[in-house]
Amino acid sequence: MYIGFIGLGIMGKPMAKNVLKAGYDVLVFDFNENSITELANEGANKASSGKEVAEKTDVIITMLPNSPNVDAALFDENGIAEGLSSGKTVIDMSSISPVASQEFSTKLEELNVDFLDAPVSGGEPKAVDGTIAVMVGGDKSVFDKYYDLMMTMAGSVTYVGEVGAGNITKLANQMVVATNIAAVGEAMTFVKKAGADPKLVFEAIRGGLAGSTVMDAKMPMILDRNFEPGFRIQLHIKDLQNALDTSHDVNASIPITAQLMEIMQSLKIDGLEGKDHASVAQYFEKINNITIESD
């Protein structure tokens, strides 16, 4: 099986490397020539367009920032669709609008091409070590066919329903993650203002009901004042915008997500959009005029 991989950014590049390490032949394309060269140095083949990738490979994986980027990669001139033929499969691992995923699937179905929406969670560290979580929507038989391929990049790959369900699941994940980080930031601001040591409080509560994977991942970053990105604020803003747009489409009210969007917009105004989403804690620090740090 020959694998095409389009989108070699902060997540896509290590994911493509893990597919290579698993022994697959991989053909890569990205507008960043340095990323293509880096993958080629590790054994990948280089393509000059999405069309070439689709022509030469059996299954095409895309890992791109948002819905318009996937749309362009698929349907622009020299894009993936121009090189597709009957029986091939596109696996979009981008985090995008579920409505867009359904539209892309419908268009590709006309070409007799299968489509899975398979967004991921875990950030760059888990993309590097191959332990991301993948949530997949599409035909179950297609999911089964490519399960082993997706597992080369992941710690878990879970089928969640028809096309679009993958990105619905990812948006729900991002809503919960944002809420967790905000809760940690607000609580630890309270702790500091009240005169206790945030590090000691963290150690005391992390094993109880308040503990979470998010707290364990982000609280050490906050204490160390390390906000270098594993997952950037600007990408979380994108996900929350997709959640809000989708909520309006399905007539759902999500007020906490709306408030978190405003918090992240405030951080963007402060120039922190390129920092890790642990920076949500800095919003609470700013309005309380303190820093969450150990005594």
C-alpha positions in Angstrom: 0.0 0.0 0.0 1.4 3.3 -1.1 0.5 6.2 1.2 0.2 9.9 0.3 0.6 12.5 3.0 -0.2 16.2 2.4 0.4 18.7 5.2 3.7 18.6 7.0 3.2 21.1 9.8 3.6 20.8 13.6 1.4 17.7 13.7 1.6 16.3 10.1 5.4 16.1 10.0 5.8 13.7 12.9 2.7 11.8 11.9 4.1 11.2 8.5 7.4 10.1 10.0 5.6 7.5 12.1 4.0 6.1 9.0 7.4 5.8 7.4 8.8 4.1 10.5 6.1 1.5 10.3 7.5 0.4 6.9 5.0 2.1 4.5 6.2 3.7 1.3 5.1 7.4 1.6 4.8 10.2 -1.0 4.7 13.7 0.6 3.7 17.2 -0.4 3.6 20.5 1.4 4.1 24.1 0.4 7.0 24.2 2.8 9.9 22.8 0.8 12.1 22.4 4.0 9.5 20.0 5.4 9.4 17.9 2.2 13.2 17.7 2.3 13.2 16.7 5.9 10.8 13.8 5.2 12.8 12.9 2.1 15.9 12.6 4.2 14.1 10.0 6.3 13.0 7.9 3.3 9.9 9.5 1.9 9.3 10.3 -1.8 8.7 13.9 -2.9 5.7 15.1 -4.9 5.2 18.5 -6.6 1.4 18.7 -6.2 -1.6 17.2 -4.5 -2.6 15.9 -7.9 0.6 13.9 -8.2 0.2 12.5 -4.7 -3.3 11.3 -5.6 -2.3 9.8 -9.0 0.5 7.7 -7.5 -0.8 6.5 -4.1 -3.6 4.3 -2.9 -4.7 6.3 0.1 -4.2 10.0 0.7 -3.9 11.5 4.2 -4.4 15.2 4.7 -3.4 17.1 7.9 -4.2 20.8 7.4 -5.1 23.8 9.5 -8.8 24.3 8.7 -11.8 23.6 6.4 -10.7 26.1 3.6 -7.2 24.6 3.5 -8.7 21.1 3.0 -11.1 22.4 0.4 -8.2 24.0 -1.5 -6.0 20.9 -1.2 -8.8 18.7 -2.5 -10.4 20.8 -5.2 -8.1 23.6 -6.4 -6.1 23.4 -9.6 -3.6 20.6 -9.4 -5.3 19.4 -6.2 -6.0 15.9 -5.0 -9.3 15.5 -6.8 -7.7 15.9 -10.2 -5.5 12.9 -9.5 -8.0 10.6 -7.9 -9.4 7.5 -9.5 -12.2 5.1 -8.6 -11.4 3.0 -5.5 -9.0 5.3 -3.8 -9.5 6.7 -0.3 -8.9 10.1 1.3 -8.4 10.2 5.1 -8.6 13.8 6.4 -7.0 14.0 9.8 -7.4 17.8 10.0 -9.6 19.3 12.7 -12.3 21.1 10.7 -16.1 21.7 10.5 -18.1 18.5 10.5 -20.4 20.2 7.9 -17.4 20.7 5.6 -16.3 17.0 6.1 -19.8 15.9 4.9 -19.6 18.2 1.9 -16.2 16.9 0.9 -17.4 13.3 1.3 -20.3 13.9 -1.0 -18.1 15.4 -3.7 -15.6 12.5 -3.5 -18.4 9.9 -3.5 -19.2 11.1 -7.1 -15.7 10.0 -8.0 -16.2 6.6 -6.3 -13.6 7.7 -3.7 -14.0 6.8 0.0 -13.6 9.5 2.7 -12.9 9.3 6.4 -12.8 12.3 8.7 -10.3 11.4 11.3 -9.2 14.4 13.5 -6.6 13.8 16.2 -6.0 14.9 19.8 -2.8 15.0 21.8 -0.7 17.8 20.5 2.8 17.7 19.1 4.4 15.6 21.9 2.0 12.7 21.2 2.3 13.2 17.5 6.0 12.7 17.8 5.8 9.6 20.0 2.9 8.1 18.0 0.3 8.2 20.8 -2.3 10.6 19.6 -6.0 9.7 19.9 -7.8 9.5 16.5 -11.6 9.8 16.3 -13.0 8.6 13.0 -16.2 9.1 11.0 -17.1 7.3 7.8 -18.1 3.9 6.5 -17.2 1.2 9.1 -15.7 -1.1 6.5 -13.4 1.6 5.3 -12.4 2.4 8.9 -11.6 -1.3 9.4 -9.5 -1.4 6.2 -7.3 1.5 7.3 -7.3 0.9 11.1 -3.8 -0.5 11.1 -2.4 2.4 9.0 -3.9 4.9 11.4 -2.6 3.1 14.4 1.0 3.6 13.2 0.4 7.3 14.3 -1.7 6.7 17.4 -2.2 5.2 20.8 -5.9 4.8 20.0 -8.1 4.9 16.9 -11.9 4.9 17.6 -14.8 4.7 15.2 -17.5 7.2 16.2 -20.1 7.1 13.4 -20.8 8.4 9.9 -18.8 11.1 8.1 -18.7 14.2 10.2 -18.9 12.4 13.5 -15.1 12.4 13.8 -15.0 16.2 13.8 -18.1 16.5 16.0 -16.1 14.3 18.5 -13.0 16.5 18.1 -14.9 19.7 18.7 -16.4 18.2 21.9 -12.9 17.2 23.0 -11.7 20.8 22.4 -14.6 22.3 24.4 -13.7 20.0 27.3 -10.0 20.7 27.1 -10.5 24.5 27.0 -12.9 24.3 29.9 -10.4 22.3 31.9 -7.5 24.7 31.3 -9.7 27.6 32.2 -10.8 25.9 35.4 -7.2 25.2 36.4 -6.2 28.7 35.7 -9.1 30.3 37.6 -8.7 27.9 40.6 -4.9 28.4 40.9 -5.3 32.1 40.7 -7.7 31.9 43.6 -5.2 29.7 45.5 -2.4 32.2 45.0 -4.6 35.2 46.0 -5.7 33.3 49.1 -2.1 32.7 50.2 -1.6 29.0 49.5 1.1 27.5 47.3 -0.3 26.5 43.8 2.3 23.7 43.4 1.3 22.1 46.7 -2.4 22.4 46.0 -1.9 20.9 42.5 -0.1 17.9 44.1 -2.9 17.6 46.7 -5.8 17.6 44.3 -4.5 15.9 41.1 -5.2 12.4 42.4 -8.8 13.2 43.4 -11.9 13.9 41.4 -10.6 17.2 40.2 -7.6 15.6 38.6 -7.4 15.2 34.8 -5.0 14.6 32.0 -5.3 18.2 31.1 -4.3 19.3 34.6 -1.3 17.0 34.6 -0.2 18.2 31.2 -0.8 22.0 31.7 -0.2 22.8 35.3 3.6 22.0 35.2 3.8 24.3 32.2 2.0 27.1 34.1 4.3 26.7 37.1 7.4 26.6 34.9 6.2 29.7 32.9 6.7 27.5 29.8 4.1 28.5 27.2 5.9 27.3 24.1 3.4 25.6 21.9 2.3 22.1 21.8 -1.1 23.3 20.7 -1.4 27.0 19.9 -4.0 29.4 21.1 -4.8 30.4 17.5 -5.6 26.7 16.6 -7.9 26.4 19.7 -9.6 29.6 18.6 -10.2 27.9 15.2 -11.7 24.8 16.9 -14.0 26.8 19.2 -15.2 28.9 16.2 -16.0 25.6 14.4 -17.9 24.5 17.5 -19.8 27.7 17.8 -20.7 27.6 14.1 -21.8 24.0 14.3 -23.8 24.7 17.4 -25.8 27.4 15.5 -26.4 25.0 12.6 -27.8 22.3 15.0 -29.6 24.8 17.3 -27.5 24.0 20.4 -26.6 26.6 23.1 -23.0 26.4 24.3 -22.5 29.5 26.6 -19.3 28.2 28.3 -17.6 27.7 25.0 -18.7 31.2 23.9 -17.1 32.6 27.0 -13.9 30.7 26.5 -13.7 32.0 22.9 -13.8 35.6 24.4 -11.0 34.7 26.8 -8.9 33.3 24.0 -9.6 36.4 21.9 -8.3 38.5 24.8 -5.1 36.5 24.8 -4.8 37.0 21.0 -5.2 40.7 21.5 -2.3 40.5 24.0 -0.2 38.8 21.3 -0.3 35.3 22.7 -2.0 33.6 19.9 1.2 31.6 19.0 1.6 30.4 22.5 0.4 27.1 24.0 -3.2 27.0 25.1 -2.0 26.7 28.7 -1.7 30.5 28.3 -5.5 30.6 29.1 -4.2 30.7 32.7 -2.5 34.0 31.9 -5.9 35.6 31.4 -6.8 34.9 35.0 -3.4 36.1 36.1 -3.9 39.4 34.3 -7.3 40.2 35.7 -6.1 39.3 39.2 -2.7 41.0 38.9 -0.8 37.9 40.1 1.4 35.1 38.8 0.6 31.4 39.4 3.9 30.2 40.8 5.2 28.3 43.7 6.3 30.1 46.9 
